Amino acid sequence: MITPEQILNAKILIIEDDKASRVLLKNILLTAGFSHIRCLPNATRFTKVYRSYFPDLLLLDVSLPKINGFDVMNRLRREYPEDYLPIIIISSDSNDVHLRALSAGAKDFIAKPYDRSKVILRCRNLIETNLLHNAVKGQNKNLSLIVQERTAELHQSRLDVIRRLGYAAEFRDTDTGDHIIRMSRYCEELARSLGLNDEE
């Protein structure tokens, strides 16, 4: 479960070229209790900043100079194809822009002029979704490691059973036991002559 503290401690990156809009948005988030907010006036350095900061939420203006918001989303989708990208676009209230942005990978949008309550709620909701997604991803990774460990243990236990059966046959009948040992050594020599390593 995601706690309110985790949401408020989330890292937020704002890319907005209009200074007044950028400052207003940052202040709305600060007064709501968010403490880790970074701002960029354009997207020229966003790739480097995104990699080092790795935000839990990206507030992205679509009409940026040089590199616009759609270019940013395309780059992020190419660079992080497996990741959940927590992007809220900032734009004027236009259905066409919103639909295009949502199709390009944005998860939500904030219209200008800002409605303080909507900004806070949409940011909280997307941060929570992203944190939950990352938690599930981490659990899946842990489960995968556990499955690999159990598979290796099972393989080792099978080899142990085969060895014990060989020892049992050896104690019961020395001719059969010696034959099993001889055959295992022949197999080893054949494998080495084929160029197989110790593990193989």
Secondary structure, 3 states (H helix, E strand, C coil): CCCHHHHHCCEEEEECCCHHHHHHHHHHHHHCCCCEEEEECCCCCHHHHHHHHCCCEEEEECCCCCCCHHHHHHHHHHHCCCCCCCEEEEEECCHHHHHHHHHHCCCEEEEECCCHHHHHHHHHHHHHHHHHHHHHHHHHHHHHHHHHHHHHHHHHHHHHHHHHHHHHHHHHCHHHHHHHHHHHHHHHHHHHHCCCCCCC
